[in-house]
Amino acid sequence: MATSRSSERPLKPTDLRGILKYVPMFRDHIFVIALDGSIVEHENFQNLVTDIAVLRSLNINVVIVHGIGKQLRDMSSRQRVKLSDVYGEGVTDKDTMEIACEASGIVSQTIIEGLTHANLKCAITNAIRATQVGVIGGVDQLLTGKVEKIDTPLLKSLLSQGIIPLITPILCDRDGNSLRVNSDSVAADLAVELGASKLIYLTPFAGLILDGKIQVNLSLSALERALQKKSVEIEERLRGKAQFAVRALNNGTQRAHILDGRTNGGLLAEIFDKVGTGSMIHANDYDSIRPAKKKDAQFIYNITKNAVKNKSLAKRSRQLIESHTEDYFVYEIDESIIGCACLRHFDDAPLTAELCSVYVQPFYQDRGVGKKLVAYAELQARERGIKTLITCTTQTYGFFKSVCGFEDARPENLPPSRREELCENGRNSKALFKKL
């Protein structure tokens, strides 16, 4: 059943063009998708399956891990059985294990039916072997398990045949005994072992929420710091996912995503749209500022056009940008340019450079990107022997002065040629400078 129109994301031609850019990037990659039990029951589930079918049509390999938390709670309520633990994180007694096995079977069958309806092949396997967690803090965890071994060749063989491995939260030990495991933890272990490029948690939450605010893009180091701070408020059901995401990224997974599985089109938007719909946690090499290339000139021109229209940036043609590409540098996210800046040099003042064309796309403003671009420019200027960095602005005076430490410039702080330009261009820019 489709969700209401208000929750749907309309498809635009630009969406399709954007997807084409990612197709070669993700071809033959592995995505591990962890489905909360509540998402499997939601009316948007079949839309999610359709999204997974789209991924498969683009030669992206998918492994699905499912949870059973909601089903376990519902069944225990109907059967009036007290659960020793819901999520495979604490003690699993015999009664809880019996209901967990039943719930797992129901959820697995629902997923199989959905995948079959979408003409996708899948298989439940015993490719993951578990072992008992044992005694923690003097308490026997009984039938709670953890991953002991993953049969990677078997899983990759299935993927090579176009078969989606479906992993349940009930695994067997070496003797064939069933153990209850935490599905989010299993998903993280799989992502690492399979060399997955993405670990995706589909939840009933809009994303990773820290102190009441959804995090759109978060670096691994920033998330680690947040998890260590007792003062940072994290929704309890998201804390575990965040911790497992950290574990996966520290062991080689490139990206982890936490998003709302109830939003129609949300999965594809998160993967193929640079803005996305949920939260992306990225390894620390994600924030990337690099020198611009000739092929970047058109894109720099395109993203700065609106700033030129509202007169916050001086007009520069694509040809002018291309002829001075070596002076530009760009801020890149997943191979998409979201910000740029330029260091301009002067023949009549070789120890002075101007920081100009500092621009960040609107969605990424107020996220520290501009400050990083300025800091990078200062570093580059120092390495080139520049002693004074100037900037001329009409609408970002406060940013340069309060955030970046620039001071009001006097005429003698500016190269003669720049002073002349300021007088002639009619922009009435305010000039600032900074000693390096």
Secondary structure, DSSP 8 states (H G I E B T S, - for coil): ----GGG-----HHHHHHHHHHHHHHTT-EEEEEE-HHHHHSTTHHHHHHHHHHHHHTT-EEEEEE--HHHHHHHHHHHT---S-SSSSS-B-HHHHHHHHHHHHHHHHHHHHHHHHTT-EEEE---EEEEE--EETTEE-BTBEEEEEE-HHHHHHHHHTTEEEEE-SEEE-TTS-EEE--HHHHHHHHHHHHT-SEEEEEESSSS-EETTEE-SEEEHHHHHHHHH-TTS-B-HHHHHHHHHHHHHHHTT--EEEEEETTSTTHHHHHHHSSS-SSEEEE-TT-SEEEE--GGGHHHHHHHHHHHHHTTSS----HHHHHHTGGGEEEEEETTEEEEEEEEEE-TT-TTEEEEEEEEE-GGGTTTTHHHHHHHHHHHHHHHTT--EEEEEESS-HHIIIIIS--EE--GGGS-HHHHHHHHHH----EEEEEE-
